[in-house]
Each structure stands twice: as structure tokens, then as C-alpha cells.
């Protein structure tokens, strides 16, 4: 099992217009391969 963390502050640093307090949706797009499987479990968000 692998653990990944993406701090919202890092995204805000790249885009000063990003208002993380108004974030209501995150979309994960896996479209680089025509086949295969991606399994996601225990997804969460925190400050």
C-alpha cells in the first residue's frame, strides 16, 4: 500500500487565485492509459 499526501498549500502557492476554503470538489483523472485499474481507498482531506 502506498500513501500520498498533497498539501492544499502547495496548490495555493502555484495558483494564488485558488481559494481552498471554497473547495467543494476534487477530480482525479486517469486517462494516460487505455487499460488497467486504479484502486483508491481511504481518501480524506485536511487542513
C-alpha positions in Angstrom: 0.0 0.0 0.0 1.2 3.5 -0.8 0.4 6.7 0.9 0.3 10.1 -0.9 -0.3 13.5 0.6 -0.9 16.6 -1.4 -1.0 19.7 0.8 -3.5 22.3 -0.4 -1.0 25.0 0.5 1.2 23.7 -2.3 -1.6 24.1 -4.8 -2.4 27.6 -3.5 1.3 28.5 -3.8 1.2 27.6 -7.5 -2.1 29.4 -8.1 -2.7 32.4 -5.8 -6.3 32.6 -7.1 -7.1 29.2 -5.6 -9.5 29.7 -2.7 -9.1 26.4 -0.8 -11.7 27.4 1.8 -14.3 27.3 -1.1 -13.1 23.9 -2.4 -16.1 21.5 -2.9 -14.8 19.0 -5.5 -11.6 17.3 -6.4 -11.5 15.4 -9.7 -8.9 12.7 -10.3 -8.3 12.0 -14.0 -6.5 8.8 -15.0 -6.5 9.0 -18.8 -3.0 8.2 -19.9 -3.6 4.5 -20.5 -6.4 2.7 -22.3 -6.3 -0.2 -19.9 -5.5 -1.1 -16.3 -7.1 -0.3 -13.0 -6.6 2.2 -10.3 -7.9 1.4 -6.8 -8.4 4.3 -4.3 -9.3 3.7 -0.7 -9.5 5.8 2.4 -9.4 9.2 0.7 -9.6 12.2 3.0 -8.9 16.0 3.1 -7.5 18.0 6.0 -6.0 21.5 6.5 
